Amino acid sequence: MKKHISSLLFLLLCLSFPFAGHAEDFALSDHEKVELLQQANDFFQQANEAYDADRQAAEELYRKSLFRFERLSKSGIENGKLLYNIGNIYFRLDDIGRAILHYRKAQRYIPDDPSLAQNLAYAESQRQDKIDPRQEEKIVKTLFFWHYDLSFKVRLMLFALFYATFWVISTAKLFSGRALSKWAMAIPLVLALLIGGSLSYHLLFPPAPEGVILAPETIARKGDGHTYQPSFKEPLHAGTDFTLIEDRGQWLHIELADGRQCWISAGSAGLISSKP
């Protein structure tokens, strides 16, 4: 019974979320969406049950499930749960790059989901490239943790809460005539200013597009062409994330977590901000 309820809730979630544009060529009727979703869930469940006993059969079932989930995505449905499931299947198929890409895409919709965070962290731990962030970046993210660790939605809710609390206390003091502690007004005001500053910075200076290496390995180069020398001794591998500096069509100028910059073939990577 619980399984059917969960499937129904997931179905309603998929159908109720906003649809991505430019999906006319992959349009599906509501009935087709329901049928594809049910088939995808069934194949995924069967694959999980067969995984330990018959990996080859499980892989075939995962691919059937993946085909249907991605068909739904191409039809215009894009939400956190769907992207999360696609990421899970890619992880089961040992495609670390696409698993991380879809987990990161899912975070745009369900940034505070603990299961997603756990699966993403585990997938990232399996990456071949171990690139540590710059020390100064670690310090900044520690000092301004609320800006980096909390989603925009959560920060917006906190700002509204602290802002409203400040004015409620101010109004109560005005009409009651009682002497209230300065801290009672100062604390929510300071918190509202901190969160408000974070929101303003996010809107004025949106985060740069990010991406993930998808190819098993790709040679990072010093320019936008195969004639340029490699930037590093070793190639970059699937799952390595980066910040996009410039997109020149066939080539991407990127920055790694440690600050190093290079060029990679656009076909070897996927951008988190783009459709899956």
C-alpha positions, 0 to 999 in steps of 0.5 A: 500500500505504501509503495502505491501511495509513494508512486502516486505522490511522485506522479503528482509531483512530476505533473504539477511542477513547471515544465521546461520550454522547447519540448514540443518535439517530445510532447506527451499526453498526460496518459503517456506521462503516467504510463512512462512514469509507472514503467520507469518506476517498475523497471527501477524496482526490478533492477534493484531486486536483481542487482545482487543476483544478476548484474547484467540483467539489472543493468538492462532493467536500469537502462529501460528505466533510464530511457523512460525517465529521460523521455519524461525529462525531454517532454518538458518535465523537470523537477528534483525527484525526476533528476534525482532518480536519473542520477541514481540510475547513472550511479548504478551504471557506474557513470559517475559523471552523469550521476553527479551532474543530475544530482547537482541539477536536482539540487536546484529544486530540492537543495535541502533533501538529505538523501540527495546530499548523501548520495551526491557526497558519496558519488563525489568521493568516488571521483578519480580526480582529487582537487581541493578548493583554494584555502581562501575559498574555504575560509570565505565559505566558513565565515559566510556559511549562511550564504553558501550552505543555505539555499536561496529559498531558505534564506528568503524565508529566514529574511522574512521571519527575522524582518517580521520579528523585528517589526512585531517587537518594535510595534509591541514596544511602541504600543505597550510603552514597556522598556524592552531589551535592546537585544530583543530588537537588535538580534532580529534586525542584524540577522535580517540585514545579514540574510538580506545582504546575502540575497541582494548579493545573489541577485546582483552577482548571480553565481557563475555557471557550473559543470561536470566532466562527463567523459571518462577522461578529457585532455585539458588544454591551454587554448580552444583547440586540439593544437594547444598543449595540455594544461596538466600532465594528467587528463581530467576525469568524469565527475570533476566539477568546474566553474564556467568562465567562457563558452565558445561553442565547441570549447569551454574555458573553465576554472577548477576548484583549486583555481587552475584554468584550462580549456576542454571540449564542450562535448566532454562535459555537461552544464548544471544550468542546462537541461539534462 
